[in-house]
Amino acid sequence: MTTQASLNGTALNGKVAFVQGGSRGIGAAIVKRLARDGAAVAFTYSQSAQQSEGLVAEIVAAGGKALAIRADSASEQAIRGAISQAVETFGGLDILVNNAGVLAVAPIEQLSMEDIDRTLSINVRSVVIASQEAARHLRDNGRIITIGSTNADRIPFAGGSIYALSKSAIVGFTKGLSRDLGGRGITVNNVQPGPVDTDMNPDSGDFADTLKQGMALGRYGKVEEIASFVSYLAGPEAGYITGANLTIDGGFAA
């Protein structure tokens, strides 16, 4: 079992991580990798209860520590409560990963205010709330990592203006927050993936061939590649990286 083997890692031993949106896709890969590298990991989900409990069971069976918390990332109370529950359960907090996100694609004149509000609520507001709440609990030299998107820099298709807006907001927030928390040794970084093979955006999907043509490597990324980058940023060797917006997109924005 992959998780079993990875729990031999020591880079994050004794650390506590909280992943907002960790039940599937990139989020689940991040949860597995952080646990594999030694962290106790709490993560939120909104609807995938069975999948989330299966992920917890897999990590625990391999000797790790994990906790799944049902929480709607559109709810301030739910986000703050989930972080408090993680801190109470594991005795502290060292790493926050903001991974919750939604995508609404349509020409601007066709987008409803409900679509716009939800995109900004999940992709921007939840990041601010989780970061604020985590900052109250994070130990010195902690980490805040947000999963943004290469579309903050390059949006090569029509209909993505609000999504690009939401991801661009994270760029500025990351820079400002790194200044706010730098005195405590807490680093703040934004990881910007390009197309990644998930059930929501499979590399065999309708738009996959078109997207691949715009990439230097000509392939989708793997969730494990994103997770390994996040784990590096969460670890001790990345202590001098902060306020950075780091693209991992196979050359999509090149």
Protein Blocks (a to p, Z undefined) as FASTA:
>chain_A
ZZlmmmmpcklgoiacddehiagcjllmmmmmmmmnopacddddfklmmlmmmmmmmmmm
nopacddddddfkbmklmmmmmmmmmmmnopafbdcdfbdcdddddfklpcfklmmmmmm
mmmmmmmmmmmmmmmmocghiacdddddfklmoccbghilmmmmmmmmmmmmmmmmmmmm
mmnopacddddddddddfklcckbmklmmmmmmpfklpacdfklmmmmmmmmmmmklmmg
ghiacddeehmmZZ
